Amino acid sequence: MVTVGMNYKVINGKEETFENAFNNVLKVMAEMDGHTKTALYKDVNDPQQYLIVSDWNSEEAYNAFLNSDKFAGVVNWGKENILAGRPSHTVYRQ
């Protein structure tokens, strides 16, 4: 089991667009082998800062999700000009 923390800084005014995109990604995650659960958190002191916490059966399952055509099909961060910088991901192995 692994937990992945994905940190995103969103451009001011793009919060709703990001949250809607996250819901599309969540639907894809739910279909992926090895996915257990995922939640989106918003920093109460910085409304453009988000954390996605995702549990997977293995790091390989998470990587398969990231490299999947389904994931690529629902993520348009660059096209939509949503992110204020490059996201950072941390894998916590249990």
C-alpha positions as CSV (number, residue, x, y, z in Angstrom):
1,M,0.0,0.0,0.0
2,V,1.2,3.5,-0.8
3,T,-0.2,7.0,-0.2
4,V,0.6,9.7,-2.7
5,G,0.5,13.4,-1.8
6,M,0.1,15.6,-4.9
7,N,0.6,19.3,-4.3
8,Y,-0.8,21.8,-6.7
9,K,-0.7,25.6,-6.8
10,V,-3.5,27.0,-9.0
11,I,-3.6,30.4,-10.8
12,N,-5.9,32.9,-9.0
13,G,-9.4,32.6,-10.4
14,K,-8.9,29.1,-11.7
15,E,-9.9,27.3,-8.5
16,E,-13.3,26.1,-9.8
17,T,-11.8,24.9,-13.1
18,F,-9.2,22.9,-11.1
19,E,-11.8,21.4,-8.8
20,N,-13.9,20.4,-11.8
21,A,-10.9,18.9,-13.5
22,F,-10.1,17.0,-10.3
23,N,-13.6,15.5,-10.3
24,N,-13.0,14.2,-13.8
25,V,-9.6,12.7,-12.8
26,L,-11.3,11.1,-9.8
27,K,-13.7,9.3,-12.1
28,V,-10.7,7.8,-14.0
29,M,-9.0,6.9,-10.8
30,A,-12.1,4.9,-9.6
31,E,-11.7,2.7,-12.7
32,M,-8.0,2.0,-12.2
33,D,-6.8,-1.3,-10.8
34,G,-5.1,-0.7,-7.5
35,H,-6.8,2.5,-6.6
36,T,-8.3,2.6,-3.1
37,K,-9.4,6.1,-2.3
38,T,-8.6,9.8,-3.1
39,A,-9.5,13.1,-1.5
40,L,-8.9,16.7,-2.4
41,Y,-7.9,19.3,0.3
42,K,-7.7,23.0,0.0
43,D,-5.4,25.2,2.2
44,V,-7.6,27.5,4.3
45,N,-4.8,30.1,4.4
46,D,-4.0,29.9,0.6
47,P,-7.0,29.2,-1.5
48,Q,-4.9,28.5,-4.6
49,Q,-3.0,25.7,-2.8
50,Y,-4.4,22.1,-3.1
51,L,-3.4,18.7,-1.8
52,I,-4.6,15.5,-3.3
53,V,-4.1,12.4,-1.1
54,S,-4.5,9.1,-2.9
55,D,-4.2,5.5,-1.7
56,W,-3.0,2.8,-4.0
57,N,-2.3,-0.9,-3.6
58,S,1.2,-0.4,-5.0
59,E,3.4,2.3,-6.4
60,E,3.2,0.5,-9.7
61,A,-0.6,0.8,-9.8
62,Y,-0.2,4.6,-9.2
63,N,2.4,4.9,-12.0
64,A,0.2,3.0,-14.4
65,F,-2.5,5.5,-13.7
66,L,-0.2,8.4,-14.4
67,N,0.9,6.9,-17.6
68,S,-2.5,5.8,-18.8
69,D,-4.3,7.2,-21.8
70,K,-7.4,7.8,-19.7
71,F,-5.5,10.1,-17.3
72,A,-4.0,12.0,-20.3
73,G,-7.5,12.4,-21.7
74,V,-8.9,14.2,-18.7
75,V,-5.9,16.4,-17.7
76,N,-5.5,19.7,-19.5
77,W,-3.4,21.7,-17.0
78,G,-1.3,23.3,-19.7
79,K,-4.0,23.7,-22.2
80,E,-6.4,25.3,-19.7
81,N,-3.6,27.4,-18.1
82,I,-4.6,26.3,-14.6
83,L,-1.5,25.7,-12.6
84,A,0.8,28.4,-11.2
85,G,3.8,26.1,-11.2
86,R,4.9,22.5,-11.6
87,P,3.1,20.1,-9.2
88,S,5.0,18.0,-6.7
89,H,4.2,14.5,-5.8
90,T,5.4,12.5,-2.8
91,V,5.0,8.8,-2.4
92,Y,4.6,7.5,1.2
93,R,5.3,3.8,1.4
94,Q,3.6,1.9,4.2
